[in-house]
Amino acid sequence: MPENFKLDLTQRPRRLRRTASLRALVEGTVLRPQNFIAPLFVVDGKGRPEPITSMPGVFRHSIADLVKECRALAKLGVPAVALFPKLDARLKDTEGSAALREDALVLRAVRAVKKAVPGLTVMTDIALDPYTTHGHDGVLTEDGSDVDNDRTVEILVKMAVLHARAGVDFVAPSDMMDGRVGAIRRALDAAGCTQTGIMAYSAKFASAYYGPFREAVGSAKAAGTPALDKRTYQLNPANRREPFTEVALDAAEGADIVMVKPAGPYLDIIRDVRQRTNKPVAAYQVSGEYAQIHAAAQRGWLDLEACRLESLLAIKRAGADMILTYFAKDVAIALTR
């Protein structure tokens, strides 16, 4: 081989990777704090934030601490939060009746946050799993073998109106019941809440990645209750085409934003949904995705900062306009350094 061997190449793609400034110039996917929705957990009381064992760095907040956290997120440029209540077990029953209380924890939290940080977009979960003793997203049929779709929707409609009247910007039905988006939209409009948006959990899969979240809100199966099998209403992870029926229905029924959940294991679904709808697309990087990155980093197997950023870039690159992620605050800090 000649001493000064050179390839005769017209195209050398590495030219565009040669310096940091060139790489920045041609960067195709950009993450900003404005892309994030921060999921936050709220509990009653005045104690210190409660750490969630399976989610390092994530806490259940009292309403006072929740307000402080929301102020901090807003200062970092994170535009939205999604609130999830953790109820005292004594308030739970098979019907999830605490969800319809005028003084419900999440309603008090919404009012406090909107008063303190009025410019922050506040979203709330519309489902019964934090309120039921059995941990399902709705009420059960008489024989307890399944979730009763229509009776559940009737409750969710009332719940959504309560949340809208409390000042929430978006209700986010995560239950996967048939027809719930249309029923909620009609009820919101009839109640004069025409400006309250709906972020629909349109493609929510029956995933094994939800375990830490269920610990956080206390919806894991209690002893003596039916098995916590949500496959009769959440999507089959093996099905690629099924989500598009759900997305199309939710969009037609009035959803303002459609969502894919989980995010990381379903990048192909995010991409396909992005190509099939003009609605904004959200993706939820769920608790199990967050936990596995932390667990590997704690063992020294992965670089936490690099992997969390790469995971979020992948979700954005796949087509998500916004990402619900427990990394929102830490990554926002890193991006604004």
C-alpha positions in Angstrom: 0.0 0.0 0.0 1.4 3.4 -0.9 2.8 5.4 1.9 0.4 8.4 1.3 -2.6 6.3 0.5 -5.8 8.3 -0.1 -9.2 7.2 -1.0 -10.7 8.8 -4.1 -14.0 9.9 -2.5 -16.3 12.7 -3.6 -18.6 12.2 -0.6 -17.0 12.3 2.9 -19.9 12.6 5.4 -17.5 13.0 8.3 -16.9 16.6 7.0 -20.1 17.6 8.8 -19.0 16.0 12.1 -15.5 17.5 12.2 -16.1 20.2 14.8 -18.7 20.9 17.5 -20.0 24.0 15.7 -20.5 22.0 12.5 -22.3 19.2 14.4 -24.5 21.8 16.0 -25.3 23.4 12.6 -26.6 20.2 11.1 -28.3 18.8 14.2 -31.7 17.5 13.2 -33.4 17.0 16.6 -33.2 19.6 19.3 -34.5 19.1 22.9 -35.6 22.1 24.9 -37.2 22.4 28.3 -40.3 23.5 26.5 -40.7 20.0 25.1 -41.3 18.5 28.6 -44.4 17.8 30.7 -43.3 16.9 34.3 -45.5 14.3 36.0 -45.8 15.1 39.7 -47.3 13.1 42.6 -49.2 14.8 45.3 -50.3 13.6 48.8 -52.3 15.2 51.6 -50.5 16.5 54.7 -47.7 18.9 55.5 -44.7 16.6 55.8 -41.5 16.5 53.8 -41.5 15.1 50.3 -41.9 11.3 50.4 -39.2 9.5 48.2 -40.5 6.8 45.9 -38.2 3.8 46.3 -38.3 2.5 42.8 -37.9 6.0 41.2 -34.8 7.7 42.5 -35.1 11.4 42.7 -38.9 11.4 42.4 -41.2 12.3 45.4 -44.7 12.6 46.5 -45.3 16.2 47.4 -47.6 17.9 49.8 -49.6 20.7 48.1 -47.2 23.3 49.6 -44.2 21.5 48.3 -45.9 20.8 45.0 -46.3 24.6 44.5 -42.6 25.1 45.1 -41.8 22.4 42.6 -44.0 23.9 40.0 -42.4 27.3 40.5 -39.0 25.8 40.0 -40.1 24.0 36.9 -41.6 27.1 35.4 -38.4 29.1 36.0 -36.5 26.4 34.1 -38.8 26.8 31.1 -40.8 23.6 31.6 -44.3 24.7 30.5 -46.5 22.0 31.9 -47.1 19.5 34.7 -49.3 16.5 35.0 -50.7 15.8 38.5 -51.3 12.4 40.0 -52.8 12.0 43.5 -51.8 9.4 46.1 -54.8 8.8 48.3 -55.0 7.6 51.8 -56.2 4.0 51.6 -59.2 4.8 53.8 -60.6 7.0 51.0 -60.7 4.2 48.5 -63.6 2.0 47.6 -64.6 -0.3 44.7 -66.4 2.6 42.9 -63.7 5.2 43.2 -66.2 7.6 44.8 -63.5 9.9 46.2 -62.8 11.0 42.6 -66.1 12.9 42.6 -65.6 14.8 45.9 -65.6 18.5 45.6 -62.7 18.7 48.1 -60.6 15.9 46.3 -56.9 16.2 46.8 -56.1 16.7 43.1 -58.7 19.6 42.9 -57.1 21.4 45.8 -53.7 20.9 44.2 -54.9 22.3 40.9 -56.3 25.4 42.6 -53.1 26.0 44.6 -50.8 25.6 41.6 -52.9 27.7 39.2 -53.1 30.5 41.9 -49.3 30.4 42.5 -48.1 29.8 38.9 -50.9 30.9 36.7 -48.9 30.7 33.5 -48.0 27.0 34.0 -50.1 24.5 32.0 -51.7 22.0 34.4 -52.9 18.6 33.3 -54.7 16.0 35.4 -55.2 12.3 35.0 -58.8 11.2 34.4 -59.0 7.5 35.5 -60.1 5.7 38.7 -57.0 3.6 39.5 -55.8 5.9 42.3 -59.3 5.9 43.8 -60.3 2.2 43.7 -59.4 -0.6 46.1 -58.8 -3.0 43.2 -56.5 -0.6 41.3 -58.3 -0.8 38.0 -58.9 2.3 35.9 -62.7 2.0 36.2 -65.5 0.3 38.1 -65.9 -3.5 37.7 -68.8 -5.4 36.2 -71.2 -7.1 38.6 -69.2 -10.4 38.6 -65.9 -8.6 39.0 -64.4 -10.1 35.8 -63.9 -7.0 33.8 -64.2 -3.2 33.9 -67.6 -1.9 33.0 -67.0 0.5 30.1 -70.1 2.6 30.0 -70.6 3.0 33.8 -66.9 4.0 34.1 -67.3 6.6 31.4 -70.3 8.1 33.2 -68.0 8.6 36.3 -65.1 9.9 34.2 -67.3 12.5 32.6 -68.3 13.9 36.0 -64.7 13.8 37.1 -63.5 15.7 34.1 -66.0 18.5 34.6 -64.9 18.8 38.3 -61.3 19.2 37.2 -62.2 21.7 34.5 -64.1 23.8 37.0 -61.1 23.7 39.4 -59.0 25.4 36.7 -57.1 22.6 35.0 -56.0 23.4 31.4 -56.1 19.8 30.1 -57.9 16.7 31.3 -56.0 13.6 30.3 -58.2 10.4 30.2 -55.8 7.5 30.7 -58.4 4.8 31.2 -58.7 3.5 27.6 -62.5 3.1 27.8 -64.4 3.2 24.5 -66.1 6.5 23.8 -64.8 8.4 26.7 -63.1 11.3 24.8 -66.4 12.1 23.0 -68.4 11.9 26.2 -66.0 14.1 28.0 -65.8 16.7 25.2 -69.6 17.0 25.1 -69.8 17.3 28.9 -67.1 19.9 29.1 -68.8 22.0 26.4 -72.2 21.7 28.0 -70.7 22.9 31.3 -69.2 25.9 29.6 -65.7 24.6 29.8 -65.0 25.0 26.1 -61.4 26.1 26.7 -60.4 23.0 28.7 -58.4 20.7 26.4 -58.2 16.9 26.2 -54.9 15.1 26.0 -56.0 11.6 25.3 -54.0 8.5 26.2 -54.9 7.2 22.8 -52.3 4.4 22.3 -51.7 3.2 25.9 -50.3 -0.3 25.9 -50.7 -3.0 28.6 -47.1 -2.6 29.5 -44.8 -4.2 32.0 -43.1 -0.8 32.5 -45.7 0.7 34.8 -44.7 -0.9 38.1 -43.0 2.0 39.8 -45.9 4.3 38.9 -48.3 2.0 40.6 -46.2 2.1 43.7 -46.2 5.9 43.5 -50.0 6.3 43.4 -50.7 3.2 45.5 -52.7 1.4 42.8 -51.0 -1.9 42.9 -53.3 -4.9 43.6 -54.4 -5.2 47.2 -54.7 -8.5 48.8 -58.0 -10.2 48.1 -58.9 -8.1 45.1 -59.1 -9.2 41.5 -55.9 -9.7 39.6 -54.6 -6.4 38.2 -54.8 -7.4 34.6 -55.6 -4.5 32.3 -55.4 -6.3 29.0 -59.1 -6.0 28.4 -58.8 -2.3 27.9 -55.1 -1.4 27.3 -53.5 -2.3 24.0 -51.7 -5.5 23.2 -47.9 -4.7 22.9 -47.8 -7.2 20.0 -50.2 -5.1 17.8 -48.8 -2.4 15.5 -52.0 -1.4 13.6 -54.5 -1.4 16.5 -53.3 2.0 18.0 -54.3 3.8 14.8 -57.9 2.9 15.3 -57.8 4.4 18.8 -55.9 7.5 17.7 -58.4 8.2 14.8 -61.4 7.7 17.1 -59.9 10.0 19.8 -59.1 12.7 17.3 -62.6 12.5 15.7 -64.2 12.6 19.2 -62.4 15.9 20.1 -59.0 15.1 21.5 -56.7 18.1 21.2 -53.5 16.0 21.8 -53.0 12.3 21.3 -50.5 10.2 23.3 -48.4 7.1 23.0 -47.5 5.3 26.2 -44.9 4.0 27.0 -42.5 5.9 24.8 -39.1 4.2 24.5 -40.2 0.7 23.7 -42.8 2.1 21.2 -40.8 4.4 19.0 -42.2 2.8 15.9 -45.7 3.5 17.1 -44.8 7.2 17.8 -43.4 7.5 14.3 -46.5 5.9 12.7 -48.9 8.0 14.8 -47.0 11.2 13.8 -47.4 10.3 10.1 -51.1 9.6 10.5 -52.4 12.6 12.4 -52.1 16.3 12.3 -52.8 16.5 16.0 -49.9 17.2 18.4 -48.4 14.0 19.6 -47.3 13.4 23.2 -45.3 10.4 24.4 -45.0 9.3 28.0 -41.5 8.1 29.1 -43.0 5.9 31.9 -41.8 5.0 35.3 -40.2 1.7 34.3 -38.1 3.5 31.6 -36.9 6.0 34.1 -36.2 3.3 36.8 -34.2 1.1 34.5 -31.9 3.9 33.4 -31.3 4.9 37.1 -30.8 1.3 38.1 -28.1 0.6 35.5 -26.4 3.9 36.3 -26.3 3.1 40.0 -24.4 -0.1 39.1 -22.0 1.9 37.0 -23.2 0.2 33.7 -24.5 3.4 32.1 -23.8 7.1 32.2 -27.0 8.6 33.7 -26.8 12.0 32.1 -25.8 10.7 28.6 -28.4 7.9 28.6 -31.3 10.0 29.8 -30.6 12.6 27.1 -30.2 10.0 24.4 -33.5 8.3 25.5 -35.4 11.7 25.2 -33.7 12.6 21.9 -34.9 9.2 20.5 -38.5 9.9 21.5 -38.4 13.4 20.0 -36.7 12.1 16.9 -39.4 9.5 16.5 -42.0 12.3 16.2 -43.2 13.3 19.6 -44.0 17.0 20.0 -44.0 16.8 23.8 -42.7 14.3 26.3 -44.0 13.4 29.7 -40.8 12.5 31.6 -39.6 12.2 35.2 -36.3 13.5 33.9 -37.9 16.9 33.1 -36.4 19.0 35.8 -32.9 17.5 35.7 -32.7 17.6 32.0 -34.0 21.1 31.9 -31.3 22.2 34.3 -28.7 20.4 32.1 -30.0 22.0 28.9 -29.9 25.5 30.4 -26.4 25.4 31.8 
